[in-house]
């Protein structure tokens, strides 16, 4: 796969995540942006107002084969004070989320 095609796939997943968060959490469009491909840090950049509604740090991976542990470590490295999430997708499959199990259980208990 050409690098431009891989970047387009990644950008498409980032756009999908951004649009879903805007729709589901009523986040203003100016408060949530996607990272430029190749930029270090989080894949979805959020202002404080968006972070209050969705306090997670997102690493987006749109690939056919994925080392989930490595992707989660990357998400952790970029997460700062927020809970790291990996949103992963492959062709003809729904996006899935990976997060720390203890954090998930705490979240479900709230």
C-alpha positions in Angstrom: 0.0 0.0 0.0 1.3 3.4 -0.9 2.0 5.8 2.0 -0.6 8.2 0.6 -3.3 5.5 0.7 -2.3 4.5 4.3 -2.6 8.2 5.4 -6.0 8.5 3.7 -7.3 5.5 5.6 -6.0 6.9 8.9 -7.5 10.3 8.1 -10.8 8.7 7.3 -11.0 7.0 10.7 -10.0 10.2 12.5 -12.7 12.0 10.7 -15.2 9.3 11.6 -14.3 9.5 15.3 -14.5 13.3 15.3 -17.9 13.3 13.6 -19.2 10.6 16.0 -18.1 12.6 19.1 -19.6 15.8 17.8 -22.9 14.0 17.1 -23.1 11.9 20.3 -21.7 14.3 22.8 -22.9 17.5 21.3 -19.4 18.9 21.1 -18.9 22.1 19.1 -17.0 21.6 15.9 -14.4 24.2 16.9 -13.6 22.2 20.1 -12.4 19.1 18.4 -9.9 18.6 15.6 -8.1 15.8 13.9 -4.3 15.7 13.9 -2.3 16.3 10.7 -1.0 12.9 9.4 2.5 12.4 10.8 2.0 14.8 13.7 3.1 13.5 17.0 0.7 13.2 20.0 -3.0 12.5 20.1 -4.9 11.8 16.9 -8.0 13.7 18.1 -7.2 17.2 19.6 -9.8 18.5 22.0 -10.4 21.8 23.7 -11.3 21.8 27.4 -15.0 22.0 26.7 -14.8 18.8 24.6 -12.5 17.1 27.1 -15.1 17.7 29.9 -17.6 15.7 27.8 -15.2 13.0 26.6 -12.1 12.7 28.9 -10.1 10.2 26.8 -7.0 10.4 24.7 -7.5 8.7 21.3 -5.0 6.8 19.1 -6.7 5.8 15.8 -5.4 2.8 13.8 -7.0 1.9 10.5 -4.9 -1.1 9.4 -5.4 -4.7 8.4 -2.9 -6.1 11.0 -2.3 -4.4 14.3 -0.1 -5.0 17.3 -2.7 -4.0 19.9 -0.2 -3.8 22.7 2.1 -1.5 20.8 -0.9 0.7 19.8 -2.0 0.9 23.4 1.5 1.8 24.5 1.5 4.6 21.9 -1.9 5.8 23.2 -0.5 5.8 26.8 2.6 7.8 25.8 0.4 10.5 24.2 -2.4 10.6 26.8 -1.1 13.0 29.4 -3.7 13.1 32.2 -6.4 11.4 30.2 -7.4 7.8 29.8 -5.8 6.3 26.7 -8.1 4.7 24.1 -7.2 2.9 20.9 -9.8 3.0 18.2 -9.0 0.4 15.6 -10.6 -0.5 12.3 -9.9 -2.7 9.3 -11.6 -3.1 6.0 -15.3 -4.1 6.1 -15.3 -4.2 9.9 -16.8 -2.0 12.6 -14.4 0.2 14.6 -13.5 -1.3 18.0 -12.1 0.4 21.2 -9.3 -0.9 23.4 -8.9 0.5 26.9 -7.5 -0.6 30.3 -9.8 -3.2 31.8 -9.7 -1.6 35.3 -10.6 1.8 33.9 -13.4 0.2 31.9 -14.9 -1.4 35.1 -14.6 1.8 37.0 -16.4 3.7 34.2 -19.2 1.1 34.1 -19.6 1.4 37.8 -20.2 5.2 37.7 
